[in-house]
Amino acid sequence: MYSGKMTTATRIAAAVLAGALGFSLAGGCGSGDKNSDDDSDGPVEQTGSACDVVDDCFPDVDPDLLAGEAQCLDRVRGGYCTHLCETDADCCAAEGECETDLAQVCAPFESTGLRMCFLSCERDDLVAPDGSPDVSDQEHCQRGANSDFICRSSGGGSNNQKICVPGDCGVGADCARDADCDADLSCVLDFQGGYCGAKDCENDALCPDNSHCVEVGDGSTYCLRTCEAESDCTFCRGSDVGATCVDRKTFAGQVDVRVCEPSR
């Protein structure tokens, strides 16, 4: 009998289809976008939703039913809705708390001294759109949870876990204006969806960290994000303005590199 709850594989596959059709499955879980008027895919779970204050979190759940006190974690970009816990079983314990089967873990976070629920990217919890475990931890976070999320250690000592949380977008993020990018980057509008980086570079030394100066198309040069896999290029970009990991030569140096290049 259908339970009304989507499996992780089904949810991720649906999110990929939704991206191809130009809409989001974010629903009412809150916005995980790096900008309030941004079109990047939002979170699919209440845990991990963006927040300014704790009242933004778990709006449809009786707070007395949560296994621990709700928290708006402000140590990550945009805030992160979560709640205190003692074990993994405390996460998703309340009725209506979880909307998918994305695994969650109860983990310490940095030096807070508190254990909280996070979306998991532990090896055993990774699921690809086709339902197989053959997927990287970064792709799992970006395609399953939020396109702006990365997989990182929770910190907090020997009990740390690998968790999906917002990352610092940096080079390669989509944008509409300079203010959408980190302070040392410009919004290059030569690419679909915009591209946080720089134009008219002469060598890698003039580019931000994690980027290379490459020549694209008509001879124009840009600082583009370094990549090893496609999931490096979907980070902080909406599903309708993705970028592709391609082989290019650095401008001036002519060294082979791989960079995230969106459509023009």
DRENDOTI-704130 format. One record per residue (C-alpha): residue number from 1; residue in three letters; x, y, z. Coordinates in Angstrom, 2 decimals. Layout:
<rec><nr>NUM</nr><rest>ala</rest><x>X</x><y>Y</y><z>Z</z></rec>
...
# end
This chain:
<rec><nr>1</nr><rest>met</rest><x>0.00</x><y>0.00</y><z>0.00</z></rec>
<rec><nr>2</nr><rest>tyr</rest><x>1.29</x><y>3.47</y><z>-0.84</z></rec>
<rec><nr>3</nr><rest>ser</rest><x>2.18</x><y>5.30</y><z>2.38</z></rec>
<rec><nr>4</nr><rest>gly</rest><x>2.20</x><y>8.80</y><z>0.91</z></rec>
<rec><nr>5</nr><rest>lys</rest><x>5.93</x><y>9.17</y><z>1.61</z></rec>
<rec><nr>6</nr><rest>met</rest><x>8.36</x><y>9.29</y><z>-1.30</z></rec>
<rec><nr>7</nr><rest>thr</rest><x>11.52</x><y>7.22</y><z>-1.12</z></rec>
<rec><nr>8</nr><rest>thr</rest><x>14.84</x><y>9.02</y><z>-1.39</z></rec>
<rec><nr>9</nr><rest>ala</rest><x>15.48</x><y>7.66</y><z>-4.86</z></rec>
<rec><nr>10</nr><rest>thr</rest><x>12.02</x><y>8.66</y><z>-6.05</z></rec>
<rec><nr>11</nr><rest>arg</rest><x>12.34</x><y>12.12</y><z>-4.55</z></rec>
<rec><nr>12</nr><rest>ile</rest><x>15.73</x><y>12.78</y><z>-6.11</z></rec>
<rec><nr>13</nr><rest>ala</rest><x>14.62</x><y>11.47</y><z>-9.50</z></rec>
<rec><nr>14</nr><rest>ala</rest><x>11.55</x><y>13.69</y><z>-9.29</z></rec>
<rec><nr>15</nr><rest>ala</rest><x>13.74</x><y>16.66</y><z>-8.43</z></rec>
<rec><nr>16</nr><rest>val</rest><x>15.90</x><y>16.03</y><z>-11.49</z></rec>
<rec><nr>17</nr><rest>leu</rest><x>12.77</x><y>15.84</y><z>-13.66</z></rec>
<rec><nr>18</nr><rest>ala</rest><x>11.41</x><y>18.98</y><z>-12.04</z></rec>
<rec><nr>19</nr><rest>gly</rest><x>14.62</x><y>20.80</y><z>-12.86</z></rec>
<rec><nr>20</nr><rest>ala</rest><x>14.35</x><y>19.76</y><z>-16.48</z></rec>
<rec><nr>21</nr><rest>leu</rest><x>10.80</x><y>21.13</y><z>-16.57</z></rec>
<rec><nr>22</nr><rest>gly</rest><x>11.81</x><y>24.36</y><z>-14.87</z></rec>
<rec><nr>23</nr><rest>phe</rest><x>10.14</x><y>24.15</y><z>-11.48</z></rec>
<rec><nr>24</nr><rest>ser</rest><x>11.18</x><y>23.28</y><z>-7.94</z></rec>
<rec><nr>25</nr><rest>leu</rest><x>10.07</x><y>20.68</y><z>-5.42</z></rec>
<rec><nr>26</nr><rest>ala</rest><x>11.00</x><y>22.92</y><z>-2.53</z></rec>
<rec><nr>27</nr><rest>gly</rest><x>7.39</x><y>23.35</y><z>-1.42</z></rec>
<rec><nr>28</nr><rest>gly</rest><x>6.85</x><y>25.03</y><z>1.92</z></rec>
<rec><nr>29</nr><rest>cys</rest><x>10.02</x><y>23.87</y><z>3.60</z></rec>
<rec><nr>30</nr><rest>gly</rest><x>11.60</x><y>27.32</y><z>3.56</z></rec>
<rec><nr>31</nr><rest>ser</rest><x>14.22</x><y>28.81</y><z>1.27</z></rec>
<rec><nr>32</nr><rest>gly</rest><x>17.78</x><y>27.59</y><z>1.13</z></rec>
<rec><nr>33</nr><rest>asp</rest><x>18.62</x><y>30.03</y><z>-1.67</z></rec>
<rec><nr>34</nr><rest>lys</rest><x>21.73</x><y>32.15</y><z>-1.34</z></rec>
<rec><nr>35</nr><rest>asn</rest><x>19.60</x><y>35.15</y><z>-2.41</z></rec>
<rec><nr>36</nr><rest>ser</rest><x>15.96</x><y>35.71</y><z>-1.59</z></rec>
<rec><nr>37</nr><rest>asp</rest><x>15.08</x><y>36.35</y><z>-5.26</z></rec>
<rec><nr>38</nr><rest>asp</rest><x>17.20</x><y>33.51</y><z>-6.54</z></rec>
<rec><nr>39</nr><rest>asp</rest><x>15.73</x><y>30.58</y><z>-8.51</z></rec>
<rec><nr>40</nr><rest>ser</rest><x>18.07</x><y>27.84</y><z>-7.24</z></rec>
<rec><nr>41</nr><rest>asp</rest><x>16.47</x><y>24.66</y><z>-5.96</z></rec>
<rec><nr>42</nr><rest>gly</rest><x>15.41</x><y>24.93</y><z>-2.32</z></rec>
<rec><nr>43</nr><rest>pro</rest><x>15.60</x><y>22.25</y><z>0.36</z></rec>
<rec><nr>44</nr><rest>val</rest><x>13.24</x><y>19.27</y><z>0.29</z></rec>
<rec><nr>45</nr><rest>glu</rest><x>13.27</x><y>18.82</y><z>4.07</z></rec>
<rec><nr>46</nr><rest>gln</rest><x>12.36</x><y>20.99</y><z>7.05</z></rec>
<rec><nr>47</nr><rest>thr</rest><x>15.69</x><y>20.06</y><z>8.63</z></rec>
<rec><nr>48</nr><rest>gly</rest><x>18.14</x><y>22.17</y><z>6.65</z></rec>
<rec><nr>49</nr><rest>ser</rest><x>15.65</x><y>24.88</y><z>5.70</z></rec>
<rec><nr>50</nr><rest>ala</rest><x>16.98</x><y>28.43</y><z>5.86</z></rec>
<rec><nr>51</nr><rest>cys</rest><x>16.07</x><y>30.55</y><z>8.87</z></rec>
<rec><nr>52</nr><rest>asp</rest><x>16.63</x><y>33.90</y><z>10.54</z></rec>
<rec><nr>53</nr><rest>val</rest><x>15.02</x><y>32.97</y><z>13.87</z></rec>
<rec><nr>54</nr><rest>val</rest><x>13.94</x><y>29.71</y><z>15.45</z></rec>
<rec><nr>55</nr><rest>asp</rest><x>10.26</x><y>30.47</y><z>14.78</z></rec>
<rec><nr>56</nr><rest>asp</rest><x>11.02</x><y>29.97</y><z>11.07</z></rec>
<rec><nr>57</nr><rest>cys</rest><x>11.66</x><y>26.28</y><z>11.73</z></rec>
<rec><nr>58</nr><rest>phe</rest><x>9.23</x><y>23.35</y><z>11.74</z></rec>
<rec><nr>59</nr><rest>pro</rest><x>6.17</x><y>25.62</y><z>11.41</z></rec>
<rec><nr>60</nr><rest>asp</rest><x>3.72</x><y>22.72</y><z>11.02</z></rec>
<rec><nr>61</nr><rest>val</rest><x>5.09</x><y>20.56</y><z>13.84</z></rec>
<rec><nr>62</nr><rest>asp</rest><x>3.98</x><y>20.73</y><z>17.46</z></rec>
<rec><nr>63</nr><rest>pro</rest><x>7.19</x><y>21.85</y><z>19.24</z></rec>
<rec><nr>64</nr><rest>asp</rest><x>6.31</x><y>19.66</y><z>22.20</z></rec>
<rec><nr>65</nr><rest>leu</rest><x>6.56</x><y>16.60</y><z>19.92</z></rec>
<rec><nr>66</nr><rest>leu</rest><x>10.09</x><y>17.30</y><z>18.67</z></rec>
<rec><nr>67</nr><rest>ala</rest><x>12.65</x><y>15.09</y><z>20.39</z></rec>
<rec><nr>68</nr><rest>gly</rest><x>14.65</x><y>18.20</y><z>21.30</z></rec>
<rec><nr>69</nr><rest>glu</rest><x>14.38</x><y>21.98</y><z>21.28</z></rec>
<rec><nr>70</nr><rest>ala</rest><x>14.26</x><y>23.56</y><z>17.80</z></rec>
<rec><nr>71</nr><rest>gln</rest><x>17.33</x><y>25.53</y><z>16.73</z></rec>
<rec><nr>72</nr><rest>cys</rest><x>18.16</x><y>28.04</y><z>13.99</z></rec>
<rec><nr>73</nr><rest>leu</rest><x>21.85</x><y>27.26</y><z>13.49</z></rec>
<rec><nr>74</nr><rest>asp</rest><x>23.51</x><y>30.51</y><z>12.46</z></rec>
<rec><nr>75</nr><rest>arg</rest><x>27.01</x><y>29.15</y><z>11.90</z></rec>
<rec><nr>76</nr><rest>val</rest><x>26.25</x><y>28.34</y><z>8.26</z></rec>
<rec><nr>77</nr><rest>arg</rest><x>25.20</x><y>30.64</y><z>5.44</z></rec>
<rec><nr>78</nr><rest>gly</rest><x>21.49</x><y>31.42</y><z>5.46</z></rec>
<rec><nr>79</nr><rest>gly</rest><x>20.77</x><y>29.63</y><z>8.74</z></rec>
<rec><nr>80</nr><rest>tyr</rest><x>19.86</x><y>25.94</y><z>9.17</z></rec>
<rec><nr>81</nr><rest>cys</rest><x>16.73</x><y>24.61</y><z>10.86</z></rec>
<rec><nr>82</nr><rest>thr</rest><x>17.40</x><y>21.70</y><z>13.17</z></rec>
<rec><nr>83</nr><rest>his</rest><x>16.67</x><y>20.51</y><z>16.71</z></rec>
<rec><nr>84</nr><rest>leu</rest><x>18.60</x><y>19.03</y><z>19.60</z></rec>
<rec><nr>85</nr><rest>cys</rest><x>18.91</x><y>15.25</y><z>19.81</z></rec>
<rec><nr>86</nr><rest>glu</rest><x>20.68</x><y>12.42</y><z>21.56</z></rec>
<rec><nr>87</nr><rest>thr</rest><x>20.53</x><y>9.68</y><z>18.92</z></rec>
<rec><nr>88</nr><rest>asp</rest><x>19.75</x><y>9.35</y><z>15.20</z></rec>
<rec><nr>89</nr><rest>ala</rest><x>16.32</x><y>7.99</y><z>16.15</z></rec>
<rec><nr>90</nr><rest>asp</rest><x>15.41</x><y>11.42</y><z>17.55</z></rec>
<rec><nr>91</nr><rest>cys</rest><x>15.54</x><y>12.87</y><z>14.04</z></rec>
<rec><nr>92</nr><rest>cys</rest><x>12.19</x><y>12.45</y><z>12.24</z></rec>
<rec><nr>93</nr><rest>ala</rest><x>10.59</x><y>11.18</y><z>15.47</z></rec>
<rec><nr>94</nr><rest>ala</rest><x>7.77</x><y>13.76</y><z>15.47</z></rec>
<rec><nr>95</nr><rest>glu</rest><x>4.73</x><y>13.46</y><z>13.24</z></rec>
<rec><nr>96</nr><rest>gly</rest><x>5.09</x><y>15.71</y><z>10.22</z></rec>
<rec><nr>97</nr><rest>glu</rest><x>8.72</x><y>16.52</y><z>10.92</z></rec>
<rec><nr>98</nr><rest>cys</rest><x>10.19</x><y>14.78</y><z>7.87</z></rec>
<rec><nr>99</nr><rest>glu</rest><x>8.78</x><y>14.88</y><z>4.37</z></rec>
<rec><nr>100</nr><rest>thr</rest><x>11.15</x><y>12.47</y><z>2.60</z></rec>
<rec><nr>101</nr><rest>asp</rest><x>13.28</x><y>9.43</y><z>3.38</z></rec>
<rec><nr>102</nr><rest>leu</rest><x>16.55</x><y>11.37</y><z>3.18</z></rec>
<rec><nr>103</nr><rest>ala</rest><x>18.62</x><y>10.01</y><z>6.06</z></rec>
<rec><nr>104</nr><rest>gln</rest><x>19.37</x><y>12.25</y><z>9.02</z></rec>
<rec><nr>105</nr><rest>val</rest><x>22.00</x><y>11.91</y><z>11.73</z></rec>
<rec><nr>106</nr><rest>cys</rest><x>22.34</x><y>13.29</y><z>15.23</z></rec>
<rec><nr>107</nr><rest>ala</rest><x>25.77</x><y>14.89</y><z>15.33</z></rec>
<rec><nr>108</nr><rest>pro</rest><x>27.82</x><y>17.41</y><z>17.31</z></rec>
<rec><nr>109</nr><rest>phe</rest><x>28.55</x><y>20.61</y><z>15.39</z></rec>
<rec><nr>110</nr><rest>glu</rest><x>31.92</x><y>22.34</y><z>15.65</z></rec>
<rec><nr>111</nr><rest>ser</rest><x>32.44</x><y>23.82</y><z>19.12</z></rec>
<rec><nr>112</nr><rest>thr</rest><x>28.78</x><y>24.29</y><z>20.06</z></rec>
<rec><nr>113</nr><rest>gly</rest><x>28.85</x><y>21.38</y><z>22.50</z></rec>
<rec><nr>114</nr><rest>leu</rest><x>25.38</x><y>20.42</y><z>21.23</z></rec>
<rec><nr>115</nr><rest>arg</rest><x>24.12</x><y>17.44</y><z>19.22</z></rec>
<rec><nr>116</nr><rest>met</rest><x>21.66</x><y>18.33</y><z>16.47</z></rec>
<rec><nr>117</nr><rest>cys</rest><x>19.88</x><y>16.67</y><z>13.54</z></rec>
<rec><nr>118</nr><rest>phe</rest><x>21.42</x><y>17.11</y><z>10.08</z></rec>
<rec><nr>119</nr><rest>leu</rest><x>20.81</x><y>15.71</y><z>6.62</z></rec>
<rec><nr>120</nr><rest>ser</rest><x>23.35</x><y>12.91</y><z>6.24</z></rec>
<rec><nr>121</nr><rest>cys</rest><x>25.95</x><y>12.27</y><z>3.55</z></rec>
<rec><nr>122</nr><rest>glu</rest><x>27.54</x><y>9.29</y><z>5.27</z></rec>
<rec><nr>123</nr><rest>arg</rest><x>28.59</x><y>6.60</y><z>2.78</z></rec>
<rec><nr>124</nr><rest>asp</rest><x>25.73</x><y>4.23</y><z>3.65</z></rec>
<rec><nr>125</nr><rest>asp</rest><x>23.15</x><y>7.01</y><z>3.20</z></rec>
<rec><nr>126</nr><rest>leu</rest><x>24.10</x><y>8.09</y><z>-0.34</z></rec>
<rec><nr>127</nr><rest>val</rest><x>21.50</x><y>7.44</y><z>-3.02</z></rec>
<rec><nr>128</nr><rest>ala</rest><x>21.66</x><y>8.27</y><z>-6.73</z></rec>
<rec><nr>129</nr><rest>pro</rest><x>18.61</x><y>9.26</y><z>-8.82</z></rec>
<rec><nr>130</nr><rest>asp</rest><x>18.38</x><y>5.69</y><z>-10.14</z></rec>
<rec><nr>131</nr><rest>gly</rest><x>18.31</x><y>4.32</y><z>-6.61</z></rec>
<rec><nr>132</nr><rest>ser</rest><x>21.86</x><y>2.97</y><z>-6.64</z></rec>
<rec><nr>133</nr><rest>pro</rest><x>24.53</x><y>3.96</y><z>-4.09</z></rec>
<rec><nr>134</nr><rest>asp</rest><x>26.96</x><y>4.84</y><z>-6.91</z></rec>
<rec><nr>135</nr><rest>val</rest><x>26.99</x><y>8.58</y><z>-6.25</z></rec>
<rec><nr>136</nr><rest>ser</rest><x>29.42</x><y>11.03</y><z>-4.68</z></rec>
<rec><nr>137</nr><rest>asp</rest><x>28.65</x><y>12.62</y><z>-1.33</z></rec>
<rec><nr>138</nr><rest>gln</rest><x>28.60</x><y>16.11</y><z>-2.92</z></rec>
<rec><nr>139</nr><rest>glu</rest><x>26.15</x><y>15.03</y><z>-5.62</z></rec>
<rec><nr>140</nr><rest>his</rest><x>23.94</x><y>13.43</y><z>-2.98</z></rec>
<rec><nr>141</nr><rest>cys</rest><x>23.69</x><y>16.72</y><z>-1.07</z></rec>
<rec><nr>142</nr><rest>gln</rest><x>23.20</x><y>18.90</y><z>-4.14</z></rec>
<rec><nr>143</nr><rest>arg</rest><x>20.68</x><y>16.74</y><z>-5.98</z></rec>
<rec><nr>144</nr><rest>gly</rest><x>18.91</x><y>15.27</y><z>-2.98</z></rec>
<rec><nr>145</nr><rest>ala</rest><x>18.81</x><y>18.15</y><z>-0.51</z></rec>
<rec><nr>146</nr><rest>asn</rest><x>19.68</x><y>21.55</y><z>-1.98</z></rec>
<rec><nr>147</nr><rest>ser</rest><x>21.78</x><y>22.73</y><z>-4.92</z></rec>
<rec><nr>148</nr><rest>asp</rest><x>23.69</x><y>25.07</y><z>-2.56</z></rec>
<rec><nr>149</nr><rest>phe</rest><x>24.65</x><y>22.34</y><z>-0.08</z></rec>
<rec><nr>150</nr><rest>ile</rest><x>27.99</x><y>20.61</y><z>0.33</z></rec>
<rec><nr>151</nr><rest>cys</rest><x>29.00</x><y>17.49</y><z>2.23</z></rec>
<rec><nr>152</nr><rest>arg</rest><x>31.35</x><y>18.26</y><z>5.11</z></rec>
<rec><nr>153</nr><rest>ser</rest><x>32.32</x><y>16.99</y><z>8.52</z></rec>
<rec><nr>154</nr><rest>ser</rest><x>30.15</x><y>18.21</y><z>11.37</z></rec>
<rec><nr>155</nr><rest>gly</rest><x>33.23</x><y>18.65</y><z>13.56</z></rec>
<rec><nr>156</nr><rest>gly</rest><x>32.77</x><y>18.30</y><z>17.27</z></rec>
<rec><nr>157</nr><rest>gly</rest><x>35.42</x><y>15.68</y><z>17.97</z></rec>
<rec><nr>158</nr><rest>ser</rest><x>35.45</x><y>11.91</y><z>17.56</z></rec>
<rec><nr>159</nr><rest>asn</rest><x>31.67</x><y>11.65</y><z>17.13</z></rec>
<rec><nr>160</nr><rest>asn</rest><x>31.57</x><y>13.88</y><z>14.04</z></rec>
<rec><nr>161</nr><rest>gln</rest><x>29.50</x><y>12.80</y><z>11.05</z></rec>
<rec><nr>162</nr><rest>lys</rest><x>29.38</x><y>13.77</y><z>7.37</z></rec>
<rec><nr>163</nr><rest>ile</rest><x>26.47</x><y>16.16</y><z>6.86</z></rec>
<rec><nr>164</nr><rest>cys</rest><x>24.80</x><y>18.24</y><z>4.14</z></rec>
<rec><nr>165</nr><rest>val</rest><x>24.90</x><y>21.98</y><z>4.92</z></rec>
<rec><nr>166</nr><rest>pro</rest><x>25.11</x><y>25.23</y><z>2.92</z></rec>
<rec><nr>167</nr><rest>gly</rest><x>28.54</x><y>25.93</y><z>1.46</z></rec>
<rec><nr>168</nr><rest>asp</rest><x>30.19</x><y>29.20</y><z>0.55</z></rec>
<rec><nr>169</nr><rest>cys</rest><x>29.25</x><y>29.62</y><z>-3.09</z></rec>
<rec><nr>170</nr><rest>gly</rest><x>32.27</x><y>31.53</y><z>-4.36</z></rec>
<rec><nr>171</nr><rest>val</rest><x>33.29</x><y>31.27</y><z>-8.03</z></rec>
<rec><nr>172</nr><rest>gly</rest><x>30.72</x><y>29.73</y><z>-10.36</z></rec>
<rec><nr>173</nr><rest>ala</rest><x>27.51</x><y>30.66</y><z>-8.56</z></rec>
<rec><nr>174</nr><rest>asp</rest><x>24.64</x><y>32.04</y><z>-10.63</z></rec>
<rec><nr>175</nr><rest>cys</rest><x>23.86</x><y>35.72</y><z>-10.24</z></rec>
<rec><nr>176</nr><rest>ala</rest><x>22.00</x><y>38.71</y><z>-11.59</z></rec>
<rec><nr>177</nr><rest>arg</rest><x>24.24</x><y>41.46</y><z>-10.19</z></rec>
<rec><nr>178</nr><rest>asp</rest><x>27.57</x><y>41.93</y><z>-8.42</z></rec>
<rec><nr>179</nr><rest>ala</rest><x>25.86</x><y>42.04</y><z>-5.03</z></rec>
<rec><nr>180</nr><rest>asp</rest><x>24.83</x><y>38.39</y><z>-5.50</z></rec>
<rec><nr>181</nr><rest>cys</rest><x>28.50</x><y>37.31</y><z>-5.48</z></rec>
<rec><nr>182</nr><rest>asp</rest><x>31.20</x><y>37.24</y><z>-2.83</z></rec>
<rec><nr>183</nr><rest>ala</rest><x>32.83</x><y>40.61</y><z>-2.25</z></rec>
<rec><nr>184</nr><rest>asp</rest><x>35.88</x><y>39.96</y><z>-4.44</z></rec>
<rec><nr>185</nr><rest>leu</rest><x>33.87</x><y>38.60</y><z>-7.40</z></rec>
<rec><nr>186</nr><rest>ser</rest><x>31.87</x><y>40.16</y><z>-10.22</z></rec>
<rec><nr>187</nr><rest>cys</rest><x>28.69</x><y>38.90</y><z>-11.84</z></rec>
<rec><nr>188</nr><rest>val</rest><x>29.59</x><y>38.06</y><z>-15.45</z></rec>
<rec><nr>189</nr><rest>leu</rest><x>26.40</x><y>38.23</y><z>-17.51</z></rec>
<rec><nr>190</nr><rest>asp</rest><x>27.94</x><y>36.73</y><z>-20.67</z></rec>
<rec><nr>191</nr><rest>phe</rest><x>26.68</x><y>33.33</y><z>-19.45</z></rec>
<rec><nr>192</nr><rest>gln</rest><x>23.11</x><y>32.11</y><z>-18.96</z></rec>
<rec><nr>193</nr><rest>gly</rest><x>22.10</x><y>32.70</y><z>-15.36</z></rec>
<rec><nr>194</nr><rest>gly</rest><x>25.15</x><y>34.87</y><z>-14.75</z></rec>
<rec><nr>195</nr><rest>tyr</rest><x>28.45</x><y>33.62</y><z>-13.34</z></rec>
<rec><nr>196</nr><rest>cys</rest><x>30.29</x><y>34.85</y><z>-10.25</z></rec>
<rec><nr>197</nr><rest>gly</rest><x>33.92</x><y>35.25</y><z>-11.25</z></rec>
<rec><nr>198</nr><rest>ala</rest><x>35.85</x><y>37.71</y><z>-13.37</z></rec>
<rec><nr>199</nr><rest>lys</rest><x>36.30</x><y>38.63</y><z>-17.04</z></rec>
<rec><nr>200</nr><rest>asp</rest><x>39.35</x><y>39.71</y><z>-19.08</z></rec>
<rec><nr>201</nr><rest>cys</rest><x>41.92</x><y>37.91</y><z>-16.96</z></rec>
<rec><nr>202</nr><rest>glu</rest><x>45.47</x><y>37.44</y><z>-18.25</z></rec>
<rec><nr>203</nr><rest>asn</rest><x>46.66</x><y>34.57</y><z>-16.05</z></rec>
<rec><nr>204</nr><rest>asp</rest><x>45.65</x><y>32.37</y><z>-13.13</z></rec>
<rec><nr>205</nr><rest>ala</rest><x>47.29</x><y>34.72</y><z>-10.64</z></rec>
<rec><nr>206</nr><rest>leu</rest><x>44.55</x><y>37.26</y><z>-11.39</z></rec>
<rec><nr>207</nr><rest>cys</rest><x>41.79</x><y>34.76</y><z>-10.61</z></rec>
<rec><nr>208</nr><rest>pro</rest><x>40.27</x><y>33.86</y><z>-7.23</z></rec>
<rec><nr>209</nr><rest>asp</rest><x>41.14</x><y>30.61</y><z>-5.49</z></rec>
<rec><nr>210</nr><rest>asn</rest><x>39.67</x><y>27.45</y><z>-7.03</z></rec>
<rec><nr>211</nr><rest>ser</rest><x>39.47</x><y>28.97</y><z>-10.50</z></rec>
<rec><nr>212</nr><rest>his</rest><x>41.51</x><y>29.24</y><z>-13.69</z></rec>
<rec><nr>213</nr><rest>cys</rest><x>41.86</x><y>31.92</y><z>-16.36</z></rec>
<rec><nr>214</nr><rest>val</rest><x>40.64</x><y>30.35</y><z>-19.62</z></rec>
<rec><nr>215</nr><rest>glu</rest><x>39.71</x><y>31.53</y><z>-23.10</z></rec>
<rec><nr>216</nr><rest>val</rest><x>36.13</x><y>30.82</y><z>-24.12</z></rec>
<rec><nr>217</nr><rest>gly</rest><x>34.60</x><y>31.04</y><z>-27.57</z></rec>
<rec><nr>218</nr><rest>asp</rest><x>35.41</x><y>34.37</y><z>-29.25</z></rec>
<rec><nr>219</nr><rest>gly</rest><x>38.67</x><y>34.95</y><z>-27.43</z></rec>
<rec><nr>220</nr><rest>ser</rest><x>37.22</x><y>36.42</y><z>-24.26</z></rec>
<rec><nr>221</nr><rest>thr</rest><x>38.90</x><y>35.26</y><z>-21.06</z></rec>
<rec><nr>222</nr><rest>tyr</rest><x>37.17</x><y>34.39</y><z>-17.80</z></rec>
<rec><nr>223</nr><rest>cys</rest><x>38.03</x><y>33.08</y><z>-14.34</z></rec>
<rec><nr>224</nr><rest>leu</rest><x>36.03</x><y>29.82</y><z>-14.20</z></rec>
<rec><nr>225</nr><rest>arg</rest><x>35.59</x><y>27.41</y><z>-11.30</z></rec>
<rec><nr>226</nr><rest>thr</rest><x>37.90</x><y>24.38</y><z>-11.17</z></rec>
<rec><nr>227</nr><rest>cys</rest><x>36.13</x><y>21.02</y><z>-11.33</z></rec>
<rec><nr>228</nr><rest>glu</rest><x>36.69</x><y>17.29</y><z>-11.26</z></rec>
<rec><nr>229</nr><rest>ala</rest><x>33.09</x><y>16.13</y><z>-11.76</z></rec>
<rec><nr>230</nr><rest>glu</rest><x>29.75</x><y>17.49</y><z>-12.95</z></rec>
<rec><nr>231</nr><rest>ser</rest><x>28.56</x><y>17.86</y><z>-9.35</z></rec>
<rec><nr>232</nr><rest>asp</rest><x>31.27</x><y>20.50</y><z>-8.84</z></rec>
<rec><nr>233</nr><rest>cys</rest><x>29.49</x><y>22.62</y><z>-11.45</z></rec>
<rec><nr>234</nr><rest>thr</rest><x>25.88</x><y>22.33</y><z>-10.25</z></rec>
<rec><nr>235</nr><rest>phe</rest><x>26.82</x><y>23.78</y><z>-6.86</z></rec>
<rec><nr>236</nr><rest>cys</rest><x>25.05</x><y>27.10</y><z>-6.20</z></rec>
<rec><nr>237</nr><rest>arg</rest><x>23.48</x><y>27.13</y><z>-9.65</z></rec>
<rec><nr>238</nr><rest>gly</rest><x>19.76</x><y>26.69</y><z>-10.37</z></rec>
<rec><nr>239</nr><rest>ser</rest><x>18.83</x><y>23.54</y><z>-12.27</z></rec>
<rec><nr>240</nr><rest>asp</rest><x>17.87</x><y>25.60</y><z>-15.34</z></rec>
<rec><nr>241</nr><rest>val</rest><x>21.25</x><y>27.36</y><z>-15.57</z></rec>
<rec><nr>242</nr><rest>gly</rest><x>23.69</x><y>24.56</y><z>-14.87</z></rec>
<rec><nr>243</nr><rest>ala</rest><x>27.32</x><y>24.42</y><z>-15.96</z></rec>
<rec><nr>244</nr><rest>thr</rest><x>29.38</x><y>21.60</y><z>-17.46</z></rec>
<rec><nr>245</nr><rest>cys</rest><x>32.82</x><y>20.39</y><z>-16.40</z></rec>
<rec><nr>246</nr><rest>val</rest><x>34.91</x><y>20.78</y><z>-19.58</z></rec>
<rec><nr>247</nr><rest>asp</rest><x>38.57</x><y>20.60</y><z>-20.61</z></rec>
<rec><nr>248</nr><rest>arg</rest><x>40.18</x><y>23.95</y><z>-21.40</z></rec>
<rec><nr>249</nr><rest>lys</rest><x>43.67</x><y>25.39</y><z>-21.59</z></rec>
<rec><nr>250</nr><rest>thr</rest><x>44.71</x><y>28.16</y><z>-19.25</z></rec>
<rec><nr>251</nr><rest>phe</rest><x>45.18</x><y>31.48</y><z>-20.98</z></rec>
<rec><nr>252</nr><rest>ala</rest><x>48.87</x><y>32.35</y><z>-21.44</z></rec>
<rec><nr>253</nr><rest>gly</rest><x>50.09</x><y>29.22</y><z>-19.64</z></rec>
<rec><nr>254</nr><rest>gln</rest><x>48.25</x><y>26.85</y><z>-22.01</z></rec>
<rec><nr>255</nr><rest>val</rest><x>48.07</x><y>24.14</y><z>-19.37</z></rec>
<rec><nr>256</nr><rest>asp</rest><x>45.19</x><y>21.64</y><z>-19.60</z></rec>
<rec><nr>257</nr><rest>val</rest><x>42.63</x><y>22.22</y><z>-16.84</z></rec>
<rec><nr>258</nr><rest>arg</rest><x>39.00</x><y>21.33</y><z>-16.13</z></rec>
<rec><nr>259</nr><rest>val</rest><x>36.57</x><y>24.16</y><z>-15.42</z></rec>
<rec><nr>260</nr><rest>cys</rest><x>32.84</x><y>24.72</y><z>-14.95</z></rec>
<rec><nr>261</nr><rest>glu</rest><x>31.52</x><y>26.40</y><z>-18.06</z></rec>
<rec><nr>262</nr><rest>pro</rest><x>27.83</x><y>27.37</y><z>-18.43</z></rec>
<rec><nr>263</nr><rest>ser</rest><x>26.03</x><y>28.08</y><z>-21.69</z></rec>
<rec><nr>264</nr><rest>arg</rest><x>26.40</x><y>31.51</y><z>-23.27</z></rec>
# end
